[in-house]
């Protein structure tokens, strides 16, 4: 079975369109959408496109969807930042009833048994949380604590927008990267699982994407264009930021 894993689309419809074209060309049998679909400039259009995909598709929650669902339920959003809270409120205003129902059907994680690879666990952040942060720099001790007593042989995650592949004990951990907001380089990153597991990078017309995003009513459109479409954040700087956030999360749970 050939599986495409696409994570952290962040409402970047042009990037998703380009990736879906490559997924179709790859003759994938299944798509796993790993969360954080809606936090970005074109959430409604992005959700609608994913609902039109004819390849069987599984969806799991990212922290962006969890934020929106808490807001819709009348609960405190408690997002990763005040900007994330504002984003959730903006997204919620734009979603149709059908899209809200669609999001509410997504599961926190997905387990698949594949003959060649054994049990695959797909999650957004970690198997226990869609906001928990770890990176390629996280210590083995820290990762062992996060993974606990998993039966899965491979964990596929996203959330931190950078592709990596590492092992802790008998568990292989692979970050699929981000379709809509990759760190380190422009374009769109995703994962193809077949006879081997391949990091994929899709180049798309970023100038055209910028023009389409400018026509949206997204409050942060120009910031998104300049920092995530026409350019990408530095991987070194983002690793520094994520490492600090990881340390703060660890203190809170200690």
Secondary structure, 3 states (H helix, E strand, C coil): CCEEEECCCCCCHHHHHHHHHHHHHCCCCEEEECCCCCCCCCHHHHHHHHHHCCCCEEEECCHHHHHHHHHHCCCCCCCCCHHHHHHHHHHHHHCCHHHHHHHHCCECCEEEEECCCEEEEECCCECCECCCCCCCCCCHHHHHHHHCCCCCCEEEECCCCCCEEEEECCEEEEECCCCCCCCCCCCEEEEEECCCEEEEEECCCHHHHHHHHHCCCCCCHHHHHHHHHCCCCCHHHHHHHHHHHHHHHHHHHC
